[in-house]
Amino acid sequence: MWVLYLFLLLLYLGYLVVAVPLAMAAAAIFYTFGVPVSYLRGLAAVLGRRPGRPPEPAHWPKPPADGDPALLQYFYGPARADAALAVRVGFSKCQRLWEFGGEMIGEAFEADASWLTMPLGIGGAIGLGLGTVLGAPIAAVIGVIHLLGIAVSAALVRACGALLRLLDSAMLRVRNVKMVCPNCYERVPYPAYQCPNPACRNRHRDVRPGRYGILHRRCNCGTQMSTLLLLGSSRMEAFCPHRGCEQPLEHRPGEVPEIVLPFFGATGAGKTRLLYSMITQLQEWTDSEKLTAGAGDSATADGLQVASTLVRSGRTTIGTPVQLPRAHVIRLSVDKSTWILQLYDAAGERFYEAARTEELRYLNKARTFVLVIDPLSVESFWQQLAEDVKRELGSQRSTAPSPDLAYQQTYQQIEAMGVPLSKARLAVVFSRADLVGEIDGDAAEWARADLGLGNLIRSIAQNFKETRYFRTAAVMDDGHVHTSVTELLGWLLAPDGIQLPAGSGCQPTNRDRGRGRQTVADSEAMTLQVHPGPDDDAGELAELTARLRAELLELDVAGAEQLAVGDVPAGAMGVAAVTGWLAVQLGPEALRTVLKRVADWAARNDRSVEVTYGTDTIKLDRLSREQQDRFIDDWLARHRAGG
């Protein structure tokens, strides 16, 4: 009998030798792979099959309370939340796997045939522990790889967002796009946009690549929005992003360059009528399909109709309200290029007191300014008029203070606002040319001699880099805007590369120029040489010569052209051998005017200009006004004597 027991014992021992290792191996293999697989299943459940949005981050900063109403970009929070949730879900699945193993082991010890199942339980318990020891590091490695992937992806995504913002800003700078709100006058770094979903009224203050999206963002309502102007964000409804303003920006800012043109001057100087005449001229060119100009927003559209009606009917312009002005926004397209014009016309009363002028914050956004002066308001000029003329023009005359006051107050404010006056341009416009009549010489000389504004003109020459004087008639002439307005428009917009049509549809009736103008064939020739400064190269000298030529063409000259290289006098050296020379065609009566303009230009630009007329030569450089006049008078006297 004992032999049977011995046999069964040996048989059981053999069973133990086989069952325990097999159970241990099976459990170890199962848990070695089961633990990381459970983690992967948890990760898949979080990233792939879990419905709804990812949970809010539990341990990381949440979006600002006043942030945009948009969903966070995945790698700006939700990815970290998903990683934390994946760890929790994976650990939970591992727990259930361990619980399953524990239940199986317990059943093995509690079974009726425990002598048979107990070895399996013992082997399973050992294998469970061994498999966990082996599988947990694998799961940890997977988790680390997942977290590293999230960290690297988040860094790359944020770097891409920063790069796209930088590229977008660079594109705006290259295209010279500087946005200004026509309501609050503040710079707009980027417009705010309203969600394009008609049923949603959410506004997004900053749609650029960032925490809410890189190429696109998603509004809280679920609507997708572009984040870059290059991707079409400008097609959405734009608003000023500055708190306290938040007015609509209907002109689609950010697409094209914006030009700010402020008009300033005394009350009743004619600023509004001049602005209306300029707008009417743009409308004329649009009607004749020479360019395209239209209202940039609904507020301007209403004003355009008023402007055209007033100018064409000849009716008196209504006084400008004293409240802060809103820009007239014009969208101008010439050939294939487009610009936004913002024309500001503040009431003259705002240019007499520093506090009121300081409110015109659009002044420091401009680089070209328009000063409008009514000659009839200048007392010294008014007293020169005949009594019957005074009676006739009395109702047209403004009784504002001297134009010096409006200029000095505005100039001081522009300077205080930090405008680089060394780069600024000023158009000085004498209005009512249709009432004042003809003048001799150029407008600046007339203003100095007849209006007694010598001090003002000297101040302007010292304060601004470039100044041009105009006499304009803001009236219709044969059904067209007067040509003096088109000349002003051309000068104002030329620095921005805007090539306006050659002129309006009317023939000039300008009373200060164009009458009796000689042609090149019957005029006398004058040769000018602009001497380069110590550091001037050929390009800089060519630019200086071009600016002098532009000023001379304002005068009663038949032509002013650069000499061809073959026509440059022998002996010219260096850059003077190829540039800096002008041939001017003029009549004898224009000689003094041209010499004075050249002398004035030389003084303003700190250069010397050598003028040859016939066989006589005069060199003009930085002299005072009195010295210039004496020098020119003496030279003219010698020239006539020699003739």
C-alpha positions as CSV (number, residue, x, y, z in Angstrom):
1,M,0.0,0.0,0.0
2,W,2.8,2.3,0.9
3,V,4.2,1.6,-2.6
4,L,1.0,3.2,-4.0
5,Y,1.3,6.2,-1.7
6,L,4.9,6.6,-2.6
7,F,4.0,6.5,-6.3
8,L,1.2,9.1,-5.8
9,L,3.6,11.3,-3.9
10,L,6.2,11.1,-6.5
11,L,3.6,11.8,-9.1
12,Y,2.3,14.8,-7.2
13,L,5.9,16.1,-6.7
14,G,6.3,15.7,-10.5
15,Y,3.1,17.7,-11.0
16,L,4.4,20.4,-8.7
17,V,7.7,20.5,-10.5
18,V,5.8,21.0,-13.8
19,A,2.7,23.0,-12.8
20,V,4.3,25.7,-10.6
21,P,6.9,26.8,-13.2
22,L,4.4,26.6,-16.1
23,A,1.9,28.8,-14.1
24,M,4.7,31.1,-13.1
25,A,5.9,31.5,-16.7
26,A,2.5,32.0,-18.1
27,A,1.6,34.6,-15.5
28,A,5.0,36.3,-15.9
29,I,4.6,36.5,-19.7
30,F,1.0,37.7,-19.3
31,Y,1.8,40.5,-16.9
32,T,5.0,41.4,-18.6
33,F,3.1,42.4,-21.6
34,G,-0.3,42.9,-20.0
35,V,0.8,45.9,-17.8
36,P,2.2,48.0,-20.8
37,V,-0.7,46.9,-23.0
38,S,-3.1,48.1,-20.3
39,Y,-1.4,51.4,-20.2
40,L,-1.5,51.6,-24.0
41,R,-5.2,50.8,-23.9
42,G,-5.8,53.6,-21.4
43,L,-3.8,56.0,-23.7
44,A,-5.9,54.9,-26.7
45,A,-9.1,55.4,-24.7
46,V,-8.0,58.9,-23.9
47,L,-6.6,59.9,-27.3
48,G,-8.8,58.0,-29.6
49,R,-12.1,56.7,-28.5
50,R,-13.0,59.0,-25.6
51,P,-15.9,61.3,-26.7
52,G,-16.1,65.0,-25.9
53,R,-13.5,67.5,-25.3
54,P,-10.4,66.8,-23.2
55,P,-10.7,67.7,-19.5
56,E,-9.5,71.0,-18.2
57,P,-5.9,70.9,-16.9
58,A,-5.8,70.0,-13.2
59,H,-2.3,71.2,-12.3
60,W,-1.4,73.7,-15.0
61,P,-2.5,77.3,-15.5
62,K,-5.9,77.8,-17.0
63,P,-6.6,80.4,-19.8
64,P,-7.0,84.0,-18.4
65,A,-10.5,84.8,-17.2
66,D,-10.7,87.6,-19.8
67,G,-9.2,85.6,-22.6
68,D,-10.7,85.0,-26.0
69,P,-13.9,82.8,-26.2
70,A,-12.0,80.0,-28.0
71,L,-10.8,76.5,-27.3
72,L,-7.2,76.0,-26.2
73,Q,-4.9,74.7,-28.9
74,Y,-4.2,71.0,-28.0
75,F,-0.5,71.5,-27.1
76,Y,-1.3,74.6,-24.9
77,G,-3.0,72.6,-22.1
78,P,-5.2,69.7,-23.3
79,A,-2.2,67.6,-24.2
80,R,-0.9,67.7,-20.7
81,A,-4.4,67.0,-19.4
82,D,-4.6,64.0,-21.7
83,A,-1.2,62.8,-20.5
84,A,-2.3,63.0,-16.9
85,L,-5.5,61.3,-17.7
86,A,-3.8,58.6,-19.7
87,V,-1.6,57.8,-16.7
88,R,-4.7,57.5,-14.5
89,V,-6.6,55.4,-17.0
90,G,-3.6,53.2,-17.7
91,F,-2.9,52.6,-14.0
92,S,-6.6,51.9,-13.5
93,K,-6.5,49.2,-16.2
94,C,-3.4,47.8,-14.7
95,Q,-5.2,47.6,-11.3
96,R,-8.0,45.7,-12.8
97,L,-5.5,43.4,-14.4
98,W,-3.9,42.8,-11.0
99,E,-7.3,42.4,-9.4
100,F,-8.1,39.8,-12.0
101,G,-4.9,37.9,-11.2
102,G,-5.5,38.1,-7.5
103,E,-9.0,36.7,-7.9
104,M,-7.7,33.8,-10.0
105,I,-5.0,33.1,-7.4
106,G,-7.5,33.2,-4.5
107,E,-9.9,30.8,-6.4
108,A,-6.9,28.4,-6.8
109,F,-6.4,28.2,-3.1
110,E,-10.2,28.0,-2.2
111,A,-11.2,25.4,-4.8
112,D,-12.4,22.0,-3.7
113,A,-9.5,20.4,-5.4
114,S,-7.1,22.9,-4.0
115,W,-4.4,20.2,-3.9
116,L,-4.6,20.3,-7.7
117,T,-5.1,24.1,-8.3
118,M,-3.0,25.4,-5.4
119,P,0.3,24.9,-7.4
120,L,-1.2,26.8,-10.2
121,G,-2.1,29.6,-7.8
122,I,1.4,29.6,-6.3
123,G,3.0,29.7,-9.7
124,G,0.6,32.4,-10.8
125,A,1.3,34.5,-7.8
126,I,5.0,34.3,-8.4
127,G,4.5,35.0,-12.1
128,L,2.2,38.0,-11.4
129,G,4.9,39.5,-9.2
130,L,7.7,38.8,-11.7
131,G,5.6,40.0,-14.7
132,T,4.7,43.2,-12.8
133,V,8.4,43.8,-12.1
134,L,9.2,43.3,-15.8
135,G,6.1,45.0,-17.3
136,A,5.9,48.1,-15.1
137,P,9.3,49.5,-16.4
138,I,8.1,48.9,-20.0
139,A,4.9,50.8,-19.2
140,A,6.9,53.5,-17.5
141,V,9.2,53.8,-20.6
142,I,6.1,54.1,-22.8
143,G,4.7,56.8,-20.5
144,V,8.0,58.7,-20.6
145,I,8.1,58.5,-24.4
146,H,4.6,59.8,-24.5
147,L,5.4,62.7,-22.2
148,L,8.5,63.5,-24.1
149,G,6.6,63.4,-27.3
150,I,4.1,65.9,-25.9
151,A,6.8,68.1,-24.6
152,V,8.7,68.2,-27.9
153,S,5.5,68.6,-29.9
154,A,4.4,71.4,-27.6
155,A,7.8,73.1,-28.0
156,L,7.6,72.8,-31.8
157,V,4.0,73.9,-32.0
158,R,4.8,77.0,-29.9
159,A,7.9,77.7,-31.8
160,C,5.8,77.5,-35.1
161,G,3.3,79.9,-33.6
162,A,5.9,82.4,-32.6
163,L,7.6,82.1,-36.0
164,L,4.3,82.6,-37.8
165,R,3.5,85.6,-35.7
166,L,7.0,87.0,-36.5
167,L,6.6,86.2,-40.3
168,D,3.2,87.8,-40.3
169,S,4.5,91.0,-38.6
170,A,7.5,91.0,-41.0
171,M,5.1,90.8,-44.0
172,L,3.2,93.8,-42.6
173,R,6.4,95.7,-42.2
174,V,7.7,94.8,-45.6
175,R,4.5,95.9,-47.2
176,N,4.5,99.0,-45.0
177,V,1.2,98.2,-43.4
178,K,0.6,100.2,-40.2
179,M,-3.0,100.0,-39.1
180,V,-4.7,102.9,-37.4
181,C,-8.2,103.0,-35.9
182,P,-10.1,105.9,-37.5
183,N,-12.2,106.2,-34.3
184,C,-9.7,106.2,-31.4
185,Y,-6.6,107.0,-33.5
186,E,-4.6,104.3,-31.8
187,R,-2.2,101.9,-33.6
188,V,-3.8,98.6,-34.2
189,P,-1.2,95.8,-33.9
190,Y,-3.8,93.3,-35.1
191,P,-7.6,93.7,-35.5
192,A,-10.1,92.0,-33.3
193,Y,-12.5,89.8,-35.2
194,Q,-16.1,88.6,-34.6
195,C,-16.9,84.9,-35.0
196,P,-18.1,84.3,-38.6
197,N,-21.0,82.2,-37.3
198,P,-24.1,84.5,-37.7
199,A,-25.6,82.9,-34.7
200,C,-22.6,83.6,-32.5
201,R,-21.5,87.1,-31.4
202,N,-18.2,86.2,-29.8
203,R,-15.4,88.6,-30.4
204,H,-11.8,87.5,-30.5
205,R,-9.3,90.2,-29.6
206,D,-6.2,88.5,-30.8
207,V,-6.6,85.7,-33.5
208,R,-2.9,85.4,-34.3
209,P,-1.2,82.0,-33.8
210,G,-0.9,81.2,-30.1
211,R,-2.6,79.4,-27.3
212,Y,-5.9,79.1,-29.1
213,G,-4.6,77.8,-32.5
214,I,-1.7,78.0,-34.9
215,L,-3.2,78.0,-38.5
216,H,-6.8,78.1,-37.3
217,R,-8.7,78.4,-34.0
218,R,-12.1,77.2,-32.9
219,C,-14.6,79.5,-31.3
220,N,-16.5,78.2,-28.3
221,C,-19.4,77.8,-30.6
222,G,-17.4,75.3,-32.7
223,T,-16.8,77.6,-35.7
224,Q,-13.3,77.6,-37.2
225,M,-11.5,80.9,-37.7
226,S,-8.3,81.8,-39.6
227,T,-5.4,83.1,-37.5
228,L,-3.4,85.0,-40.1
229,L,-4.1,87.8,-42.5
230,L,-2.3,85.6,-45.1
231,L,-4.9,82.9,-44.5
232,G,-7.9,85.2,-44.9
233,S,-8.6,86.5,-41.4
234,S,-9.2,90.0,-43.0
235,R,-12.4,88.7,-44.6
236,M,-14.0,88.4,-41.2
237,E,-15.7,91.3,-39.5
238,A,-13.0,93.4,-37.8
239,F,-13.1,95.6,-34.7
240,C,-10.7,97.9,-32.9
241,P,-9.0,95.7,-30.2
242,H,-8.5,98.6,-27.8
243,R,-10.9,98.5,-24.8
244,G,-13.1,101.6,-24.6
245,C,-13.2,101.8,-28.4
246,E,-14.1,98.4,-30.0
247,Q,-15.6,100.2,-33.0
248,P,-16.1,98.3,-36.3
249,L,-13.1,98.5,-38.8
250,E,-15.0,98.1,-42.0
251,H,-12.1,98.9,-44.3
252,R,-10.5,95.4,-43.8
253,P,-7.3,96.6,-42.1
254,G,-4.1,94.7,-42.6
255,E,-4.5,94.0,-46.3
256,V,-2.9,97.1,-47.7
257,P,-0.8,100.1,-46.5
258,E,-2.6,103.0,-44.8
259,I,-1.8,106.6,-45.3
260,V,-2.8,109.1,-42.6
261,L,-3.3,112.7,-43.9
262,P,-4.2,115.3,-41.3
263,F,-5.6,118.7,-42.4
264,F,-5.0,121.6,-39.9
265,G,-5.4,125.3,-39.9
266,A,-7.5,128.2,-38.5
267,T,-11.3,128.2,-38.4
268,G,-12.8,128.9,-41.8
269,A,-9.5,128.4,-43.7
270,G,-11.1,126.0,-46.1
271,K,-9.9,122.7,-44.9
272,T,-13.2,120.8,-45.3
273,R,-13.9,122.2,-48.8
274,L,-10.3,121.3,-49.9
275,L,-10.7,117.8,-48.5
276,Y,-14.1,117.5,-50.3
277,S,-12.6,118.7,-53.5
278,M,-9.8,116.0,-53.3
279,I,-12.4,113.3,-52.7
280,T,-14.5,114.6,-55.6
281,Q,-11.4,114.5,-57.9
282,L,-10.9,110.9,-56.9
283,Q,-14.5,110.2,-57.7
284,E,-14.0,111.8,-61.2
285,W,-11.0,109.6,-61.9
286,T,-13.1,106.6,-60.8
287,D,-15.9,107.5,-63.1
288,S,-13.5,107.8,-66.0
289,E,-11.9,104.4,-65.0
290,K,-8.5,105.9,-64.5
291,L,-8.3,104.4,-61.0
292,T,-10.7,103.1,-58.4
293,A,-11.6,105.1,-55.2
294,G,-14.4,104.4,-52.9
295,A,-15.6,104.6,-49.4
296,G,-13.8,102.3,-47.0
297,D,-16.7,102.2,-44.6
298,S,-20.3,103.1,-44.3
299,A,-19.6,106.3,-42.3
300,T,-17.4,107.6,-45.1
301,A,-19.9,106.5,-47.8
302,D,-22.5,108.9,-46.4
303,G,-19.9,111.7,-46.4
304,L,-18.8,111.1,-50.0
305,Q,-22.2,111.9,-51.3
306,V,-22.3,115.1,-49.2
307,A,-18.9,116.1,-50.5
308,S,-19.7,115.6,-54.1
309,T,-23.0,117.5,-53.8
310,L,-21.4,120.5,-52.0
311,V,-18.5,120.8,-54.4
312,R,-20.5,120.4,-57.6
313,S,-23.2,122.7,-56.5
314,G,-20.8,125.4,-55.3
315,R,-22.7,125.7,-52.0
316,T,-20.9,126.8,-48.9
317,T,-19.4,124.1,-46.7
318,I,-21.0,123.7,-43.3
319,G,-18.6,124.4,-40.4
320,T,-16.8,121.4,-39.0
321,P,-18.2,120.3,-35.6
322,V,-15.8,120.8,-32.6
323,Q,-16.0,117.2,-31.4
324,L,-13.2,114.9,-32.2
325,P,-13.2,114.0,-35.9
326,R,-13.6,110.5,-37.4
327,A,-11.4,109.8,-40.4
328,H,-12.8,109.8,-43.9
329,V,-11.6,106.4,-45.0
330,I,-11.0,106.0,-48.8
331,R,-9.9,102.8,-50.5
332,L,-7.7,103.8,-53.4
333,S,-6.6,101.4,-56.2
334,V,-4.2,102.4,-58.9
335,D,-3.1,99.7,-61.4
336,K,-2.7,96.6,-59.3
337,S,-1.9,98.3,-56.0
338,T,-4.3,99.4,-53.3
339,W,-4.0,101.9,-50.4
340,I,-6.2,103.0,-47.5
341,L,-6.4,106.8,-47.1
342,Q,-7.4,108.2,-43.7
343,L,-8.2,111.9,-44.1
344,Y,-8.7,113.8,-40.8
345,D,-10.4,117.2,-40.7
346,A,-10.6,118.7,-37.2
347,A,-12.4,121.9,-36.5
348,G,-10.1,125.0,-36.5
349,E,-11.0,125.7,-32.8
350,R,-9.0,122.6,-31.9
351,F,-5.7,124.2,-33.0
352,Y,-5.7,127.2,-30.7
353,E,-5.4,125.4,-27.3
354,A,-2.8,122.8,-26.3
355,A,-5.3,120.6,-24.5
356,R,-7.6,120.3,-27.5
357,T,-4.8,119.8,-29.9
358,E,-3.3,117.1,-27.7
359,E,-6.5,115.0,-28.1
360,L,-5.8,114.7,-31.9
361,R,-3.7,111.6,-31.4
362,Y,-3.7,110.8,-35.1
363,L,-1.1,113.5,-35.6
364,N,1.7,111.2,-34.6
365,K,0.6,108.5,-37.1
366,A,1.2,110.8,-40.1
367,R,4.3,111.7,-42.0
368,T,2.7,114.2,-44.4
369,F,0.6,117.1,-43.1
370,V,-1.6,119.7,-44.8
371,L,-1.7,123.3,-43.4
372,V,-4.5,125.3,-45.0
373,I,-4.4,129.1,-44.8
374,D,-7.0,131.5,-46.0
375,P,-5.2,134.5,-47.5
376,L,-8.2,136.7,-46.9
377,S,-7.9,136.2,-43.1
378,V,-4.4,137.7,-43.1
379,E,-5.0,141.3,-42.0
380,S,-2.0,142.8,-43.8
381,F,-3.2,141.3,-47.1
382,W,-6.8,142.3,-46.5
383,Q,-5.9,145.9,-46.0
384,Q,-4.2,146.0,-49.4
385,L,-7.4,145.1,-51.2
386,A,-9.6,147.8,-52.8
387,E,-12.7,148.7,-50.9
388,D,-15.0,147.3,-53.6
389,V,-13.1,144.1,-53.5
390,K,-13.5,144.0,-49.7
391,R,-17.2,144.5,-50.0
392,E,-17.4,141.7,-52.6
393,L,-15.3,139.2,-50.6
394,G,-16.4,140.2,-47.1
395,S,-18.8,137.3,-46.7
396,Q,-16.2,134.9,-47.9
397,R,-13.5,136.0,-45.4
398,S,-12.8,134.0,-42.2
399,T,-12.2,136.1,-39.1
400,A,-9.9,133.5,-37.5
401,P,-6.7,134.4,-35.6
402,S,-3.4,134.5,-37.5
403,P,-2.4,131.3,-39.2
404,D,0.8,131.4,-37.2
405,L,-1.1,130.5,-34.1
406,A,-2.7,127.3,-35.6
407,Y,0.6,126.3,-37.1
408,Q,2.8,126.8,-34.0
409,Q,0.3,125.1,-31.7
410,T,0.0,122.1,-34.1
411,Y,3.7,121.9,-34.8
412,Q,4.6,121.9,-31.0
413,Q,2.1,119.1,-30.5
414,I,3.4,117.0,-33.4
415,E,6.9,117.4,-32.0
416,A,5.8,116.5,-28.5
417,M,4.1,113.4,-29.8
418,G,7.5,112.2,-31.1
419,V,7.0,112.6,-34.8
420,P,10.4,112.5,-36.5
421,L,10.2,115.9,-38.2
422,S,13.4,115.2,-40.0
423,K,11.4,112.8,-42.1
424,A,8.1,114.7,-42.2
425,R,6.6,116.6,-45.1
426,L,4.3,119.6,-45.0
427,A,2.0,121.0,-47.8
428,V,1.2,124.6,-47.2
429,V,-2.1,125.3,-49.0
430,F,-3.4,128.9,-49.6
431,S,-7.0,128.5,-50.3
432,R,-9.5,130.6,-52.3
433,A,-7.2,131.1,-55.3
434,D,-10.3,131.6,-57.4
435,L,-11.1,134.7,-55.3
436,V,-7.6,136.2,-54.7
437,G,-6.6,136.3,-58.4
438,E,-3.3,136.1,-60.2
439,I,0.1,136.4,-58.5
440,D,3.6,136.9,-59.7
441,G,6.2,134.3,-58.9
442,D,5.8,131.2,-56.8
443,A,3.4,130.8,-53.9
444,A,6.0,130.9,-51.1
445,E,7.5,134.2,-52.4
446,W,4.0,135.6,-52.8
447,A,3.1,134.6,-49.2
448,R,6.3,136.2,-47.9
449,A,6.0,139.5,-49.9
450,D,2.2,140.0,-50.1
451,L,0.9,138.2,-47.0
452,G,3.7,139.2,-44.7
453,L,4.2,135.5,-43.6
454,G,8.0,135.5,-43.8
455,N,8.4,134.4,-40.2
456,L,6.0,131.6,-40.7
457,I,7.7,130.4,-43.9
458,R,11.1,130.5,-42.2
459,S,9.8,128.4,-39.3
460,I,8.3,125.9,-41.6
461,A,11.5,125.6,-43.6
462,Q,13.4,124.9,-40.3
463,N,10.9,122.5,-38.9
464,F,10.1,120.1,-41.7
465,K,12.3,118.0,-44.0
466,E,10.3,118.9,-47.1
467,T,7.8,121.6,-47.7
468,R,5.7,122.5,-50.8
469,Y,3.5,125.6,-51.2
470,F,0.2,125.5,-53.2
471,R,-2.6,127.9,-54.1
472,T,-5.8,126.0,-54.6
473,A,-9.3,126.7,-55.8
474,A,-11.7,124.2,-54.3
475,V,-14.2,124.9,-57.0
476,M,-15.5,123.2,-60.1
477,D,-14.1,124.4,-63.4
478,D,-16.1,123.4,-66.6
479,G,-17.6,120.6,-64.7
480,H,-14.3,119.3,-63.3
481,V,-12.3,119.8,-60.2
482,H,-9.7,122.6,-60.5
483,T,-6.3,121.4,-61.5
484,S,-4.7,123.0,-58.5
485,V,-6.3,120.3,-56.4
486,T,-5.0,117.5,-58.6
487,E,-1.4,118.9,-58.2
488,L,-1.8,118.9,-54.5
489,L,-3.1,115.3,-54.5
490,G,-0.2,114.2,-56.6
491,W,2.4,115.7,-54.3
492,L,0.7,114.3,-51.1
493,L,0.6,110.7,-52.4
494,A,3.8,110.5,-54.4
495,P,6.1,109.3,-51.5
496,D,4.0,106.2,-51.2
497,G,4.5,105.3,-54.8
498,I,1.0,106.3,-55.9
499,Q,1.1,107.5,-59.5
500,L,-2.1,109.4,-60.1
501,P,-3.4,110.2,-63.6
502,A,-1.8,113.0,-65.5
503,G,-4.6,115.4,-64.6
504,S,-8.3,116.0,-64.4
505,G,-10.5,116.4,-67.4
506,C,-10.4,120.2,-67.3
507,Q,-7.9,122.6,-68.8
508,P,-6.0,124.6,-66.3
509,T,-7.5,128.0,-65.4
510,N,-4.9,128.4,-62.6
511,R,-4.4,132.1,-62.1
512,D,-0.8,131.9,-60.9
513,R,0.7,129.7,-63.6
514,G,0.3,128.4,-67.1
515,R,-0.5,131.8,-68.8
516,G,1.9,132.7,-71.5
517,R,4.2,129.8,-70.7
518,Q,6.9,129.5,-73.2
519,T,7.8,126.3,-75.0
520,V,11.3,124.9,-75.0
521,A,11.8,126.2,-78.5
522,D,11.3,129.9,-77.6
523,S,12.8,129.9,-74.1
524,E,16.3,130.6,-72.8
525,A,18.4,127.9,-71.3
526,M,19.8,127.7,-67.8
527,T,22.2,125.0,-66.5
528,L,22.2,124.0,-62.9
529,Q,24.8,121.8,-61.1
530,V,24.1,120.5,-57.6
531,H,27.4,120.0,-55.9
532,P,27.6,116.9,-53.8
533,G,28.3,117.0,-50.1
534,P,31.4,115.2,-48.6
535,D,29.5,112.0,-48.0
536,D,27.1,112.0,-51.0
537,D,27.3,109.1,-53.5
538,A,25.7,109.1,-56.9
539,G,22.4,107.8,-55.7
540,E,22.1,110.5,-53.0
541,L,23.1,113.2,-55.5
542,A,20.5,112.0,-58.0
543,E,17.8,112.1,-55.3
544,L,18.8,115.7,-54.4
545,T,18.7,116.7,-58.0
546,A,15.3,115.1,-58.5
547,R,13.9,117.0,-55.6
548,L,15.3,120.3,-56.9
549,R,13.8,119.5,-60.3
550,A,10.4,118.8,-58.8
551,E,10.4,122.2,-57.1
552,L,11.5,124.0,-60.2
553,L,8.6,122.4,-62.2
554,E,6.2,124.3,-59.9
555,L,7.4,127.6,-61.3
556,D,6.8,129.2,-64.7
557,V,9.4,127.2,-66.5
558,A,9.0,125.4,-69.8
559,G,11.0,122.4,-68.7
560,A,13.7,121.1,-66.3
561,E,15.5,117.9,-67.4
562,Q,18.6,116.1,-66.3
563,L,21.5,116.5,-68.6
564,A,22.6,113.4,-70.6
565,V,26.1,112.2,-69.8
566,G,27.3,113.4,-73.1
567,D,26.0,116.9,-72.4
568,V,27.8,117.3,-69.1
569,P,30.5,120.0,-69.4
570,A,34.0,118.9,-69.8
571,G,36.0,118.8,-66.6
572,A,33.3,117.4,-64.4
573,M,34.8,114.8,-62.0
574,G,33.5,112.0,-59.8
575,V,29.8,111.6,-59.3
576,A,29.4,115.1,-60.8
577,A,30.4,113.7,-64.2
578,V,27.2,111.6,-64.4
579,T,24.6,113.2,-62.2
580,G,23.6,116.5,-60.4
581,W,23.0,118.5,-63.6
582,L,19.8,120.0,-64.8
583,A,18.9,122.0,-68.0
584,V,16.1,124.5,-67.2
585,Q,14.2,126.2,-70.0
586,L,12.6,129.5,-68.9
587,G,11.7,133.0,-70.1
588,P,13.6,136.1,-69.0
589,E,10.8,137.2,-66.7
590,A,11.1,133.9,-64.7
591,L,14.8,134.2,-64.0
592,R,14.6,135.9,-60.6
593,T,11.9,133.5,-59.4
594,V,14.0,130.5,-60.4
595,L,17.1,131.9,-58.8
596,K,15.3,132.6,-55.5
597,R,13.8,129.1,-55.5
598,V,17.2,127.5,-56.1
599,A,18.8,129.6,-53.4
600,D,16.1,128.7,-51.0
601,W,16.5,125.0,-51.8
602,A,20.3,125.2,-51.4
603,A,19.9,126.8,-47.9
604,R,17.3,124.2,-46.8
605,N,19.4,121.2,-48.0
606,D,22.8,122.6,-47.0
607,R,24.1,122.2,-50.5
608,S,25.6,124.5,-53.1
609,V,24.1,124.9,-56.6
610,E,26.0,126.5,-59.5
611,V,23.8,128.3,-62.0
612,T,24.9,129.1,-65.5
613,Y,22.8,131.5,-67.6
614,G,24.2,132.5,-70.9
615,T,27.8,133.2,-70.2
616,D,27.3,134.1,-66.6
617,T,27.6,131.8,-63.6
618,I,26.4,132.2,-60.0
619,K,27.0,129.9,-57.1
620,L,24.2,129.7,-54.5
621,D,24.6,128.1,-51.1
622,R,23.6,128.5,-47.5
623,L,22.9,132.3,-47.2
624,S,20.4,134.2,-45.2
625,R,17.3,135.5,-47.0
626,E,18.6,139.1,-47.0
627,Q,22.0,137.9,-48.3
628,Q,20.4,135.8,-51.0
629,D,18.3,138.7,-52.2
630,R,21.3,141.1,-52.4
631,F,23.5,138.5,-54.1
632,I,20.9,137.7,-56.7
633,D,20.0,141.3,-57.3
634,D,23.7,142.2,-57.8
635,W,24.2,139.2,-60.2
636,L,21.1,140.1,-62.2
637,A,22.3,143.7,-62.5
638,R,25.7,142.5,-63.8
639,H,24.0,140.0,-66.1
640,R,21.9,142.8,-67.7
641,A,24.9,145.1,-67.9
642,G,26.9,142.3,-69.6
643,G,24.0,141.6,-71.9
